[in-house]
Amino acid sequence: MAKYIALKTLKWAVTQLKDSCNGLFVDFLLIKREGLQPDHPITISTKSTTDSAHRLMGIKRADGSAMDAEHVFFNPFVWQWRHSGYPRSGTYTSLERSNTLSPIVNVDHELEGMRLTLTSGYVTAVQEKLRRSKTRPLNVPVEALAAWALRYDEFPDDVTQSSLIDAFKAEYKLSNEEADAFFVNGSPPFSDFFDDQSLDRDLLLEHLLVLAPSETKQNVGSEPESVEEDLPEDLIEYLRRDLLLPDALLRQLVTLLRAGKHLILTGPPGTGKSTLAGRLAEVSEKLAKEYSFPASAGHIFTTATADWTTFDTLGGYMPAANGSGLVFQEGLFVQALRENKWIVVDELNRADVDKAFGQLFTVLSGHNAVMPFRQNGLNVTLAFDRNSAASTFLEETGRYTVGRDWRIIATMNTFDRNLLFQLSAAFVRRFAVVHVGIPEPDELLAWIEGRGLDQADFDLVKKLLPILNDVRPLGPAIWGDLVDYMSMRTKHSFGSQSVVASAEASFIDAVTAYVLPQLDGLDRESLGSIEARILELLQSDAEKKRLSTMFKEVF
């Protein structure tokens, strides 16, 4: 009499498998089943893993059909459905682009498709990169996985859980070393693991639809890049420190950088964009290993200008020092590649990026580009290499390699956000654009109050805050400068008569120095409204006149 996996066993199995590992572990299993071993590279195409995907993830009705095109595959590790094109948009795309899988599998392209080779340290890399989180080690229950992987099979009457596991390991070409490193034992709390009746596929489908309802239709594209580690509070605190920024924003930025994205930080002046960009780059240099962060040897901080060309960013010919002709001189970005340093570009909108970035467009999209220069008789080449974490330069080939850990972080003011959409689509789509906003008014006001202003000074600042928020919100850094000035001005005497400035006088000084420059570009109506509302705060006719005079002179 034949035996089959019991429905009760499968219900237990999917409960055990969920969150036991990163969802991309399913892709690792698929290529193992395709034959990938340490001494046996394989070549796959966009469709060649289809059979393995159906075997491991395919869910069918009793009549052999799928429920619909959006519910063909089910990932038991994350309880999510995958659509009919998953082998191409999932496994194939993840292998090519995923920073989680790149330390595990080297990828090279051939005419036939994608050639995969396991890295020398792939076992350790799987344990570290495909675990659920830093606090939850890789511990996939092997009995549950074997039951799931062989759920539709027919077995001999003498089948045991041990022989089931052996069959699973053989099919997925898992060595004893791999099995010991990736799996844990965990038998179900019942003895009827097998059934005399074949599995009712419709009942299994109904159960899975309860776990992951069809209405959600999650992830019809490629498998998402998972956060491979928890985001520890000390990393978030290191980034935030004196900046008034929410945890959610900081976690988003760390996740995007881990997922291989370049960043454009937008927001009002004074929100800490430039400081934050620098700190993210600092983490890559000093704390990458500790926080599972893309690593670098440092960063180059520069400010974009309207004069930028590819000569400034990529390089060009210059007269040789000995006067014997022309030699190639590196631009900032190419220098950064050679030194394996990130680039932090302040005020990106000042540059004509289409003119300034040149061949870097091509490289940022994952392709190689040959520049129109020669160095030591060789063409200067920019090349992206996902198999290399670090960026490098090889003099013998003239090749600058963009490693998978290399990043560009740029900043631009919200006031200039309209210019963002004047950047070419080819440029913007290579970046994640993240808004660094202003704190809630109550939070900002509490922060200002905590800086120790005299009450009269604080009252004026408190009333100024909503006036500007209605027209042109300013970031904490500008408010901090304004408050610091007022605090100093009202505590120091000036001149032979030791005249101490009034609260209104120091307030107008601060507004003139820190607020008026930020109002540039506003229309006349908005400027008039701000001026009128600030004048209402003042009692001194002399200070009112001084403020009005400044508005006329500046605008």
Buried (B, 14 or more C-beta within 10 A) or exposed (E): EEBBBBBEBBBBBBBBBBBBBBBBBBBBBBBBBBEBEBEEBBBBEBEBBBBBBBBBBBBBEEEEEBBEEBBBBBBBBBBBBBBBBBBBBBBBBBBBBBBBBBBBBBBEEEEEBBBBBBBEEBBEBBBBBBBBBBEEEBBBBBBBBBBBBBBBBEBEEEBEBEEBBEBBBEBBBBEEEBBEBBBBEBEBEEEEBBBEEBBEBEEBBEEBBEBBEEEEBBBBEBBBBBBBBBBBEEBBEBBBEEBBBBEEBBBBBBBBBBBBBBBBBBBBBBBBBBBBBBBBBBBBBBBBEEBBBBBBEBBBBBBBEEEBBBBBBBBBBEEEEEEEEEBBBBBBBBBBBBBBBBBBBBBBBBBBBEEBBBBBBBBBEBEBBBBEBBBEEBEBBBBBBBBBBBBBBEEEEBBBBBBBBBBBBBBBBBBBBEEBEEBEEBBBEBBBBBBBBBBEEEEBBEBBEEBEBEEBBBBBBBBBBEBBEEBBBBBBBBBBBBBBBBBEBBEEEEEEEEEEBBBBBBBBBBBBEBBBEBBEEBEEEBBEBBBEBBBEBBEBEEBBEBBBEBBEEEE
